[in-house]
């Protein structure tokens, strides 16, 4: 009895398990998550197609630009069309440092000692060659000139007086000869008149020589007065004002106090160049007129074209370097004396 019931139970359980594994075709399939998944897939496909179109468009533009450049290069330089590429200058890697210096720089002074009466410039003023920088007090020099002019005028009056005396002496001499010829006068009177005439002629020549000497003194004094005016020896820019009105300028003095040896420091900006020190072991890589790329510390992004002007034919024993002069290809107002610079030699 028990066994029969147990068998029935196991049979019913197996039947239920098999029924649970069967597919009910009459039941409706769930459709809740299908459309969101389909939308995401479609959006992804659209994005991928857009990216692919943008990439292909960029590639097409790049290829077109390269083709146009190749055509232009072939027209301007036929050698590139045949595969022969020109040699492009490159930085050799040899870098040297130095400073901007001026080839023409002078401390302007006077040739004489004098009190500064006037100054016509300030720092930064552009000065043309021959332009007046300062004027010294020339009152005493002008007094001396007036004295010399008076002496010269006196010498001219002496010449005129002697010329009149010579005319009279000639008349006396001629009368003495006539009287002597007629035995009325003596030969001694003739000799005395002749001696007086010769003496007057000598005095006249001396007076004329004095006039020339005085005229030379006058010219010298006028030149001295002109030297009280200090002029620019060349065109440039004043970078230092070394004296003031009221001070004494004396080029032969050691300076100090109210005595100055120079009136101004003048620089010719057109003569600016760079002086760099190159190691002895690298000097063989540098040649005259070699192209150089200079960069000032004040303008790091400004690459200035330049070239080698000269290699100074001497070495610094202590530092084992040789000085090289580099000039700028064009003048620029941003370049100033004593600026630090680095140069790269191009090969």
Secondary structure, DSSP 8 states (H G I E B T S, - for coil): -HHHHHHHHHHHHHHHHHHHHS--TTS----TTHHHHHHHHHHHHHHHHHHHHHHHHHHHHHHHHHHHHHHHHHHH-HHHHTT-------EEEEEEEEEEEESSEEEE--SS-EEEEEE---TT-EE-TT-EEEEE--HHHHHHHHHHHHHHHHHHHHHHHHHHHHHHHHHHHHHHHHHHHTTSS-HHHHHHHHHHHHHHHHHHHHHHHHHHHHHHHHHHHHHHHHTTEEE-SSSEEEEEE---TT-EE-TTS--BTTEES-SEEEE-GGGEEEEEEEEGGGGGG--TT-EEEEEETTEEEEEEEEEEEEEEEEEETTTTEEEEEEEESS--TT--TT-EEEEEEE-
